[in-house]
Each structure stands twice: as structure tokens, then as C-alpha cells.
Amino acid sequence: MLSKRKETANFCPNCGAQRKSGGRFCEKCRYDFDPSDTSPATAAEPENRPPPSRLEAVVTVDPELFAKSNPSAPLPDAFETHVYPLTFADMTICRKRDTPAEPNAIPVADPGASSRQTRIVRLATGEYEIQDLGSSNGTTLNGARLVPGIVAPIKAGDLVTVGCWTRIVLQPHVK
């Protein structure tokens, strides 16, 4: 029998997705609605393993990527590095001009980026995954092109590239 709290939890507290009727895990971010169940299939991580740290995305222009892509748009002359803490459980890397003022967006001023390029998800365990959303020019993770729709684990130190010239380095979030 589910407790009153679990019966009324129609939305995931982690990402806001609607909960499937009776589902134990959120289908979007894999949040565990019943963390008290520690059966072998869902046992918690060993106590001696430190929890993963929160990450931030450091967005810069990479002239080497620009030279390889040979885009029709010019490389920006004065581009500032932008740092986006991954504070939401679900963040989207997207082309800046198509981005409404959404707090969970990582906008990039790159004409080669798609309006919904890539998704970064923080799991209930604190670990992160990345997924290309079927973008036109693709997403690479540490030099390997991501298969659209397939998630891949990411961690501090990983390098993500999108569009014509955008380089995103993941690093531990500094408060």
C-alpha cells in the first residue's frame, strides 16, 4: 500500500514530469519515487563512495572547430566565456536566438546549433547524462559523435562540442 504522499505525487519533484500511474521511477529523469525500497536491483551505492559533485558548463568559442566547419557565418570577434551551473535536473543546450528566457536553457550564439540541440540530465543519484536531441549538426562528447536519442554518462572534465564553434567543458560547480 502506498503512503498518502506517494499517492498524491502526480509530478516528479526532481524534473516536474508527470508521473505514470503507479510507476516507481520518473520516465524522464529516473527519480525514484520509493527510495525506501533497497532491494538488490535498486540497492544504494556503497557508503564509501563520495556523492558526485554538481557540475557547471563552461561555454566558449573554439576557433579550431570553426576552421573545420567552414560556416557561412563569421566567427565572433569578441566572445565572452559563459558559465552555466547545472542547477536544474534537466537542462537543454540550444541556439540562443531561438531561446525564450528559460532558466533551464544553456543558450549558445552559434548558427550551427539547433533550437533544441542537446539535453543534460542530472539523475537522482547525482550523476549526469547527455543526449543529442536529433540536432542537424550533431553533438560530440570527448570527440565521439553522440547517436541521437541515446544517452551517455558525463562527468567533470568531459568536452562537449556543438554547432560550428561551440566548446563546452564540464567542471565541478564552484559556489
N, C-alpha and C positions, 0 to 999 in steps of 0.2 A: 504494500500500500504506500502510495506516495504521500509525502507530507503536504500540508496546505501550501507552503512556499513553492514546492515543485509543481503542484497542480496549477498554480496561477502564473507560472513563469512561461508566458507565451513568446517572449523575445529573449534572445541571448544577451546577458548583461555585459558580455565582452565585446561583441561587434554589432549588436542590435538586430541581427537577422531573426526572422520569425522561426520559432521552434516548430519542428514537425511533431505531430501528435504522438506523444509517448516516447519520442526519441531521446536517447541518453546523451548524445553528442550533438553539438551545433553542426549543421552540414556545411557552414561557411568557414568557421574558424576552428572547429573541433573542440570547443569549450565543453567540459564535462559537467553536465547538469547534476550529476550524482557523484561528487568526489569522495563520498564516504565508502563507496564500493572499491575495495582494493584487491579484487580477485586477481589471480596470476595474469590474466590477459590485459589488465589495466593497472598493474601494480605501480606504485610511485617509484620515482628514481631513488637510488640509494642515497642515504643521508650524507655520505662523504663527498658527494659531487656538488660543487657550488652551483647555485642557480645561474642561468645565463644572464648577462647584463643587457640592459636596454641598449638599443643601437640608435645611431643617427646617420643620415645620408648626407654626405658632403658632395655637392653638385658643382662641377667645374666644366670649362670648355677644354677639350683636348685637341690641339692643332694637328697632331698626327692622325687622329680619326678623321678630321676634316679633309686632310690631304688625300686619304684613301677613298673617301666617299665622293669627292669632286661634285659637291652640290651646286645648284644654281644660285643659292643664297650665299651672300658673303659671310665669312667668319666674323663674329662680333669683335670689334676692336677693344672695347672696354667691358669686360665681363667680370663681375664680382663673384667670388665663391659664395655659395649659399649653403647653409647647414639646416637640415630639417630633422628634428628629433622624431623618431618613430613612436609617437605617443599614443596613436590610435592602433587598435588591433588590426585594422585593415586600411592600408594606405595605397594610393594609386599614383603612379608616375604618369604624367600626361603633358601634352603640348600646352604651353602657357596661354596662348590666345583663345583656346577652347575651354579654359578652366574657369568656372564660376568661383566665387570666393568660398571654397570648401576647406575646412580645417584639416581634412584628411588627404589633401592632394599635395603632391610634390610636383609643382609646375616647372617645366623646362622650356626655355626660349630657344627651341630648335625646330626648324621646319620639317626635319626628318622624323620627328617624334609623332606618334599617333595621339589622337584626342584621349584615348584610354590605352596607354602603351603597356604598362606592367603593373602588377599588383604585388605588394609586400604584406604578408600576414604574420602577425605575432600569435603564436599558438598559446593555449592555456598553460603549457609547460614553460613558457618564456622564450622558447626558441622561435626562429623565423623561417619563413618560406617565401619564395618568389615565383611568380608565374607570368609568362608573357600572355597577353590577352588577345592574341591574334593580330598583333600590330603589323603594319605594312613593311617596315624595315627590320623588324626583329629586335631581340634583346640578347645580349651576351652576358654570361656570368663567368668571370675569370677566363675570358677568351673563347668559351664554348657557347655556341648559339643555343638558346632555350627552345624547346619544342613548344609551340603554342598550346596552352591548356594544361600542360604538365608542370607540377610543382617541383621545385628543387630547394633543398635546405640552404640557408645562407647564414653567415656569421661575420663577426668583426674581421676586417682585413680583406673581405671579398670586393671585387671590382665588377661593377655593372656598367655596360655601355648601351646607349640608346640613340636613335636618330643619327644625325650627321656628325655631331661633335661632342655629345654629352657623355661625360665620365662621372660615375657616382661611386664613391668609395664608402663602404660601411665601416663605421668605427664605434667603439663604446661611447655611449652618450655621457657627456660631461655636464653635470648640473651646475 
